[in-house]
Every structure is written in C-alpha cells, then in structure tokens.
C-alpha cells in the first residue's frame, strides 16, 4: 500500500530563513508525488508535482522539491521564507497512475518576522 | 476557466437532517473526486467519478453517503441522517484522466452538525 509520512506537524522559521518541510513516501511502484498548500478555510493549491521527468522539481512561489529514491523522500524547500508562506503544507502520493491522492497529515508552517 | 467551485461554502445542520453539497469541476476535466478533511488531518479519499461512472468508493463512505454525477459534469454528495462525526470539510477535486494528472481542488464545504 502507498503512504506518505510528514515529519513535524509544525515548523517555525524566521522571515528570510530556509524552509525545509519533510516528506517520506512508501510505494511499491514508481510514485507520482505532489505538494499542496492550504490557507485557512480554503481548498488546496498545487505547489508542484513529481512524475519522473526530473528529480528536482520547481514549483510556484519559489518552492522546489527533490525526489530521492534511495531515501524514499520528497522534501519541500524554499531558500527564503516570506510571511505569506505561513500556511499548512501537504505531501501526497497518487494511488496507481490515475487514482486518488493519499495525503500526509500536514505540516503547519509559521513564519516569524 | 473559473476553477473548481463548491456550494455551499458552509452548512450548519442538526443531527439527523439530510444535507447535499454540489461540486462544479473544471469544464474539460473528466475525473471528479470527493475528499473529507477533519481538523488537523490531511484530506481522506471518499469516492471518484470518471465522466458519469462512479469508479471507486472508500470504506469511509458509509451507506448514509451517496454521490452522483448524472451528466458527467457537476456532482452532488448527499449525507443522510447526519451525525456529529460527519462534521468536517468536504473537498472536491477534478483532473484529466492522464497518468500523474494533477488534481485541482475547490474551496470546500465546511459542515457542522450540532
């Protein structure tokens, strides 16, 4: 069965500091992996996705993620945090090649001025 | 393209009442998914459609829940005899039926059962 684990339910960084949100996946087949962001009382917005074309994936708002098969990881990074990045972030793996998404429990990012 | 829309955005109901939610997907998307999200958790899959066919239902979808997509466009999710445990955010997403096709989410319907 496929699954994702997000390490750290809450991450706090200072404005301008590096953002690192961790995600590890479990999959018996090459996975399709996604990162979504959710602002309070809103739906989820796609940040980026991995579909095996390249291991380093660039997304919106300056975020990127690197797929590491040997570590079964897909961590999300941003070089310099902005106040507007404060939100909850979800890592997800797609079931099969066209199925539903299986989400982690999320990591809430706080950005201190 | 106006994105995925959901109606209503908020619903407060009393235990035992029936409620119905609507989702309008992105027009060219043939796949439509329903998820449920409770506080502090990631979304959990409920069911999905390809065109008008309901292809899969999660074990989370008890017999009090029913979903339809009659003409392969909008979808409705009905909950009968609501319980307090049904209080959650109900999210709809749509996508093309391609491998690794990204799912686009609506704003959600927040249900509170009192």
Interface residues (C-beta under 8 A of the other chain):
Chain A: X9 X32 X34 X36 X41 X42 X43 X44 X45 X46 X49 X51 X90 X92 X94 X97 X98 X99 X100 X101 X102 X103 X104 X105 X106
Chain B: X4 X6 X31 X33 X35 X40 X41 X42 X43 X44 X45 X48 X56 X91 X93 X97 X98 X99 X100 X101 X102 X103 X104 X105 X106 X107 X108 X110
